Amino acid sequence: MKNFVSCFFLIWLFIGCKSAQKLSSEKNTDIKKEEVSPFVVAFGSCNKQNVENPFWDDILKENPDVWIWGGDNIYADTENMEEMKSMYNQQLSNPGYKALLNAVPVIGTWDDHDYGKNDAGIEYVMKEPSQQLFLDFMGVPEEDIRRERKGVYASHMFTHPKGTVKVIVLDTRYFRSNLEKDRAAGRRYKINTSPESTVLGRDQWEWLEKELQNSTADFNLIVTSIQFLSKEHGFETWGNFPSEVEKLKKLISDSGARRVMVLSGDRHISEFSKTNLPGLTYPLIDFTSSGLTHSYSSFTSEPNKYRVGEVVSVPSYGIIHLNMDKKTAVMKIMGENGKVYQELKQAY
């Protein structure tokens, strides 16, 4: 009898251990599933090629899945294309940027200083050859449609184990209507209410409509070199063309594209702006990141009714963690050595 009880106890113990091992194994599997990394976006703007570029090593440490240029990738401001080419080559030869370029996909748009003229739009006479130099800098193949099409706008789809991210890169320079100086105190440019005025131009608007309406991505990021929501400061902004702002808001709401957010630059400050749109179940965020090598260091204040948090007026770059499981975005304004100046979390 004692032998029988001992044998039964050993069998029970063996089965119990196997069950515990199985539970432990299943738990570890669940942990591994939860530990799938988010999709990491790094982006920034306003980068002088002839001064120290302080952030490339910091950006690489964030293990980004993509780097997005938000414009002013060099400071050229010239109609001499040989000079502009030399400036692009200077940026390409930067050791830190070369390391990033060899490790991470790089996409993006231009703004005025790499376009060729401060605050310029449709009137810039060298925009066609300037576009080719920009595309060379971005490593765009000769057979790409942007080599023949007017404007540098493009879309890029990225695949993650748990979902997809679409980055829609706009061109707010090539087609943008002329700006008119404003003599009113506190404003550089007048608000243009003409029905013929435009930021994107007809062809780009038609393209953007299709890109948003046909998007199946889990997250859709719209990259615009100038700020979209902030409009009270009187400098360059979509707000100088109010009908264009309303057009894009309506398109975002009506398109059915999921989890849309806006990335912008230009201002030499970084900030988060947020608003609610009819038809959207989540707020639209405009994450401004500017600049990479210099900033509006004398900044004191300016109005922005959509602002969340405070303005960061020191050099910085942007990081976004997109969690495909939880459908959340964690946005950070970053400095050197992993310093987080400000953070915004958004559930979708």
Secondary structure by P-SEA (a helix, b strand, c coil): caaaaaaaaaaaaaaaaaaaaaaaaaaaaaaaaaacccbbbbcccccccccccccaaaaaaacccbbbbcccccccccccaaaaaaaaaaaaacaaaaaaaacbbbbbcccccccccccccccccaaaaaaaaaaaaacccccccccccccccbbbbbbcccbbbbbbbbbccccccbbbbbcccccccccccccccccccaaaaaaaaaaaaaccccbbbbbbcccccccccccccccccaaaaaaaaaaaaaccccbbbbbcccccccbbbbbccccccbbbbbbbbcccccccccccbbbbcccccccccccbbbbbbbbccccbbbbbbccccccccbbbbbcc
